[in-house]
């Protein structure tokens, strides 16, 4: 024998989800902050304007 199936939709409620479901944990936020700080700390190589195989005479002729 089986239990009858309810005719309507299930009532809205928290069910089995924890109260903070969908919110990032403090540990996850701290890890993201460290990763973002590491991303910002990467320095791009300095661009040297004389390294583009252009003639120096063309720059001074303006």
Backbone bond lengths (Angstrom), bond angles and torsions (degrees), N, CA, C in turn:
res aa  C-N    CA-C-N  psi(-1)  N-CA   C-N-CA  omega(-1)  CA-C   N-CA-C  phi
1 X - - - 1.431 - - 1.532 107.93 -
2 X 1.336 117.59 138.30 1.454 121.22 -179.43 1.523 110.12 -117.26
3 X 1.324 115.08 161.18 1.460 120.68 179.79 1.517 109.06 -76.21
4 X 1.306 118.13 147.82 1.471 120.48 179.34 1.532 111.27 -67.23
5 X 1.311 116.26 146.48 1.464 122.72 178.25 1.521 108.57 -82.70
6 X 1.351 118.26 131.37 1.470 119.16 179.82 1.532 110.45 -65.05
7 X 1.313 116.64 143.27 1.462 121.70 -176.63 1.528 112.14 -77.21
8 X 1.312 118.90 -31.86 1.462 121.69 -175.69 1.512 111.84 -103.48
9 X 1.337 116.32 177.79 1.476 119.72 177.62 1.526 110.63 -68.05
10 X 1.313 114.69 157.37 1.463 120.45 178.99 1.528 109.39 -66.73
11 X 1.319 118.17 144.10 1.470 119.77 179.63 1.534 110.81 -65.27
12 X 1.326 115.12 145.24 1.460 120.56 178.52 1.514 109.35 -72.59
13 X 1.284 116.71 130.20 1.456 120.17 178.43 1.512 109.46 -168.50
14 X 1.302 116.65 178.51 1.453 120.49 -178.95 1.516 111.96 -71.69
15 X 1.308 118.29 -28.73 1.449 120.48 179.05 1.514 111.25 60.64
16 X 1.328 116.21 -130.14 1.460 121.03 -177.35 1.526 112.94 -96.02
17 X 1.318 117.63 0.83 1.456 120.28 -178.71 1.529 109.98 -75.78
18 X 1.336 116.77 141.79 1.470 119.24 175.81 1.535 110.04 -66.50
19 X 1.319 119.09 158.73 1.462 121.39 -177.24 1.524 113.87 -60.50
20 X 1.327 119.30 -27.30 1.467 121.75 -177.98 1.527 111.55 -99.84
21 X 1.312 117.85 23.55 1.461 121.02 -178.54 1.523 110.21 -60.46
22 X 1.318 116.63 133.11 1.456 121.56 179.69 1.514 114.16 91.95
23 X 1.314 118.52 -9.99 1.466 121.96 177.54 1.516 108.72 -103.26
24 X 1.340 117.97 136.41 1.468 119.20 179.36 1.524 111.25 -68.13
25 X 1.300 115.35 145.86 1.458 120.14 179.49 1.529 109.91 -76.65
26 X 1.327 117.89 158.33 1.464 120.32 177.03 1.532 112.17 -58.88
27 X 1.334 117.44 -34.35 1.467 119.98 179.03 1.526 110.55 -66.70
28 X 1.332 117.26 -39.17 1.462 120.64 178.82 1.526 110.93 -67.14
29 X 1.326 117.01 -39.98 1.468 120.26 177.49 1.521 111.67 -64.56
30 X 1.331 117.15 -40.18 1.464 120.69 178.50 1.524 110.56 -64.28
31 X 1.324 116.75 -40.59 1.473 120.26 178.61 1.527 110.64 -64.76
32 X 1.324 117.47 -40.87 1.458 120.96 177.95 1.526 110.97 -64.80
33 X 1.323 117.19 -40.10 1.471 121.01 177.90 1.523 111.09 -61.59
34 X 1.332 116.36 -43.28 1.474 119.41 179.14 1.526 110.71 -64.16
35 X 1.318 117.47 -41.24 1.462 120.64 179.27 1.517 111.77 -65.09
36 X 1.336 117.12 -41.21 1.456 120.55 179.24 1.522 111.12 -66.84
37 X 1.316 116.80 -39.46 1.467 120.29 177.58 1.524 110.39 -64.13
38 X 1.321 116.80 -39.40 1.466 120.21 177.89 1.527 110.24 -66.03
39 X 1.334 117.42 -38.25 1.457 121.48 177.49 1.528 111.13 -63.11
40 X 1.333 116.78 -42.25 1.460 120.37 -179.44 1.520 112.01 -71.49
41 X 1.322 118.96 -24.33 1.457 122.32 -176.99 1.526 112.37 -77.80
42 X 1.334 118.59 -15.01 1.465 121.05 -179.12 1.518 108.29 -69.77
43 X 1.312 115.71 123.91 1.452 120.94 -178.16 1.530 110.04 -94.29
44 X 1.308 116.43 133.14 1.464 121.18 175.90 1.529 108.10 -77.02
45 X 1.325 116.77 147.46 1.464 118.03 177.91 1.530 110.70 -64.48
46 X 1.327 115.47 144.84 1.463 120.15 -179.84 1.523 109.52 -68.53
47 X 1.303 115.80 134.77 1.457 120.58 177.28 1.524 108.60 -85.26
48 X 1.301 116.67 128.44 1.458 122.13 178.07 1.529 107.33 -102.21
49 X 1.329 119.01 115.23 1.463 120.22 -175.45 1.524 113.02 -63.61
50 X 1.315 119.37 -19.87 1.453 120.97 -179.55 1.522 113.27 -87.17
51 X 1.308 118.61 4.17 1.462 122.07 -176.29 1.523 113.66 -98.28
52 X 1.306 119.08 22.00 1.465 119.71 -174.28 1.522 112.84 -110.47
53 X 1.306 117.73 22.49 1.469 122.93 177.23 1.527 112.63 54.21
54 X 1.315 116.78 36.40 1.452 120.24 176.10 1.513 108.24 -105.30
55 X 1.313 114.70 150.89 1.465 118.93 178.84 1.513 110.52 -72.33
56 X 1.322 116.57 136.07 1.459 120.86 178.30 1.535 110.92 -68.47
57 X 1.337 117.81 -26.11 1.459 120.61 -179.63 1.536 111.64 -66.91
58 X 1.329 117.25 -31.97 1.454 120.45 -178.80 1.529 111.22 -67.89
59 X 1.310 117.99 -30.58 1.457 121.08 -179.92 1.517 110.35 -72.57
60 X 1.314 118.29 -39.74 1.456 122.35 -176.58 1.514 113.86 -81.15
61 X 1.335 119.30 -9.77 1.462 121.53 -175.65 1.515 112.90 -85.80
62 X 1.303 120.30 1.88 1.461 122.26 -177.53 1.475 113.18 -69.44
